[in-house]
Amino acid sequence: MAKQNELDDLDKKILSILMNNSKTTYAEVAKQLFVSPGTIHVRMSKLSTMGIVTGSRLNIDEARLGYDICAYIGVYLDKSSMYENVAEALIDIPEIIEAHYTTGLYNIFAKIICKDTKHLRDVLHRKIQNIAGIQRTETFISLEKTVERPINLLKIP
């Protein structure tokens, strides 16, 4: 895995521009950074080979598609050894859009998107809490997203 110190300033600037707007063309990035588009292409290929750039993603507003509930679920496992089996089962639940194996109170912390509270209740009771190895869950409904941004490579050491 590549370390940040293996990146030079140009790499960091390229990544910063594209993380803020992935639709920016290589030609536009090159113009902003006073280099050739070929340089940007070569650098992006290098960053992909290094495993730093792993793809691109389309960000959407789930609420505008009718998914008004964003919640976080803390999952307690019967035993930590159950993690892999539970994680595999969570992958099969389409409403779960992110899950992390964590330290602290919960073994797993997951982000879930649902249409409404009834949908959330159904997912919790019929899908998540029926998975073998899950002892119990705690649910936190997000009222508002305050911060969402990529890492700032130019300001964070």
C-alpha positions as CSV (number, residue, x, y, z in Angstrom):
1,M,0.0,0.0,0.0
2,A,1.3,3.4,-0.9
3,K,2.0,6.0,1.7
4,Q,1.1,9.7,1.4
5,N,4.8,10.6,1.5
6,E,5.3,8.8,-1.8
7,L,3.1,11.4,-3.4
8,D,4.6,14.7,-4.6
9,D,2.8,18.0,-4.6
10,L,1.5,17.5,-8.1
11,D,-0.1,14.2,-7.3
12,K,-1.8,15.8,-4.2
13,K,-3.0,18.7,-6.3
14,I,-4.4,16.4,-9.0
15,L,-6.2,14.2,-6.4
16,S,-7.6,17.3,-4.7
17,I,-9.1,18.7,-7.9
18,L,-10.6,15.4,-8.9
19,M,-11.9,14.6,-5.4
20,N,-13.8,17.9,-5.4
21,N,-15.2,17.3,-8.8
22,S,-14.5,13.9,-10.5
23,K,-16.1,15.2,-13.7
24,T,-13.1,17.5,-14.3
25,T,-11.4,16.4,-17.4
26,Y,-7.7,15.7,-17.4
27,A,-7.3,18.6,-19.8
28,E,-9.0,21.0,-17.3
29,V,-6.8,19.6,-14.5
30,A,-3.7,20.1,-16.6
31,K,-4.7,23.7,-17.4
32,Q,-5.2,24.5,-13.7
33,L,-1.8,23.0,-12.8
34,F,0.2,24.3,-15.8
35,V,1.2,20.8,-17.1
36,S,0.2,18.8,-20.1
37,P,-2.9,16.5,-20.2
38,G,-0.5,13.6,-20.8
39,T,1.2,14.3,-17.5
40,I,-2.1,14.1,-15.7
41,H,-2.9,10.8,-17.5
42,V,0.4,9.3,-16.6
43,R,0.1,10.5,-12.9
44,M,-3.5,9.1,-12.7
45,S,-2.3,5.7,-14.1
46,K,0.5,5.7,-11.5
47,L,-1.9,6.5,-8.7
48,S,-4.2,3.7,-9.9
49,T,-1.3,1.2,-10.1
50,M,-0.3,2.2,-6.6
51,G,-3.9,1.5,-5.4
52,I,-4.5,5.0,-4.2
53,V,-7.2,5.7,-6.9
54,T,-9.5,2.7,-6.8
55,G,-12.3,3.9,-9.1
56,S,-14.8,6.6,-9.5
57,R,-18.2,7.1,-8.0
58,L,-21.4,8.9,-8.8
59,N,-22.8,10.7,-5.7
60,I,-26.5,11.0,-5.5
61,D,-29.0,12.6,-3.0
62,E,-30.8,9.5,-1.7
63,A,-33.7,11.6,-0.3
64,R,-34.6,12.9,-3.7
65,L,-35.0,9.3,-4.8
66,G,-37.4,8.7,-1.9
67,Y,-35.0,7.3,0.7
68,D,-35.6,9.8,3.5
69,I,-34.1,7.9,6.4
70,C,-30.3,7.7,6.9
71,A,-29.5,5.7,10.0
72,Y,-26.4,4.2,11.7
73,I,-26.6,0.9,13.4
74,G,-24.3,-0.3,16.1
75,V,-24.1,-4.1,16.0
76,Y,-23.2,-6.2,19.0
77,L,-22.0,-9.7,18.2
78,D,-22.4,-12.8,20.3
79,K,-18.7,-13.5,19.7
80,S,-16.0,-11.5,17.8
81,S,-15.3,-14.8,15.9
82,M,-18.8,-14.4,14.3
83,Y,-17.7,-11.2,12.4
84,E,-16.9,-12.8,9.0
85,N,-20.2,-14.7,8.9
86,V,-22.2,-11.6,10.0
87,A,-20.3,-9.4,7.5
88,E,-21.2,-11.7,4.7
89,A,-24.9,-11.6,5.6
90,L,-24.8,-7.8,5.9
91,I,-23.4,-7.5,2.4
92,D,-26.6,-9.2,1.1
93,I,-28.8,-6.4,2.6
94,P,-29.1,-3.7,-0.1
95,E,-30.2,-1.0,2.3
96,I,-26.8,-1.2,4.1
97,I,-24.5,1.1,2.1
98,E,-21.5,1.0,4.4
99,A,-20.3,-1.2,7.3
100,H,-17.1,-1.1,9.4
101,Y,-15.6,-3.6,11.8
102,T,-14.8,-1.3,14.8
103,T,-13.3,-1.0,18.2
104,G,-15.4,0.4,21.1
105,L,-18.9,-0.5,22.0
106,Y,-20.0,-2.1,18.7
107,N,-18.3,-4.8,16.8
108,I,-19.8,-3.4,13.5
109,F,-21.1,0.0,12.7
110,A,-23.2,0.3,9.6
111,K,-24.9,3.0,7.6
112,I,-28.3,2.3,6.2
113,I,-30.7,4.1,3.9
114,C,-34.4,3.5,4.0
115,K,-37.6,5.0,2.5
116,D,-39.2,5.7,5.9
117,T,-39.4,4.5,9.5
118,K,-41.6,1.5,8.5
119,H,-39.0,0.4,6.0
120,L,-36.2,0.9,8.6
121,R,-38.1,-1.2,11.1
122,D,-38.7,-4.0,8.6
123,V,-35.0,-4.0,7.7
124,L,-33.9,-4.1,11.3
125,H,-36.4,-6.8,12.5
126,R,-36.7,-9.0,9.4
127,K,-33.1,-8.8,8.0
128,I,-30.5,-7.5,10.4
129,Q,-31.6,-8.8,13.7
130,N,-32.3,-12.3,12.3
131,I,-28.7,-12.8,11.3
132,A,-27.1,-15.6,13.4
133,G,-24.4,-14.1,15.6
134,I,-26.0,-10.7,16.2
135,Q,-26.7,-10.3,19.8
136,R,-28.5,-6.9,19.5
137,T,-28.3,-3.6,17.7
138,E,-28.6,0.1,18.5
139,T,-30.0,2.5,15.9
140,F,-29.2,6.2,15.4
141,I,-31.3,8.1,12.9
142,S,-29.5,11.0,11.3
143,L,-31.4,14.3,11.4
144,E,-29.1,16.2,9.1
145,K,-25.8,15.7,7.3
146,T,-23.4,18.4,8.6
147,V,-20.1,17.5,6.9
148,E,-19.4,15.4,3.8
149,R,-16.1,16.0,2.1
150,P,-13.0,14.2,0.8
151,I,-9.8,14.3,2.7
152,N,-7.9,17.6,2.1
153,L,-4.4,16.4,1.0
154,L,-3.1,19.9,0.7
155,K,-3.9,20.8,4.4
156,I,-3.7,17.6,6.3
157,P,-0.1,16.5,7.0
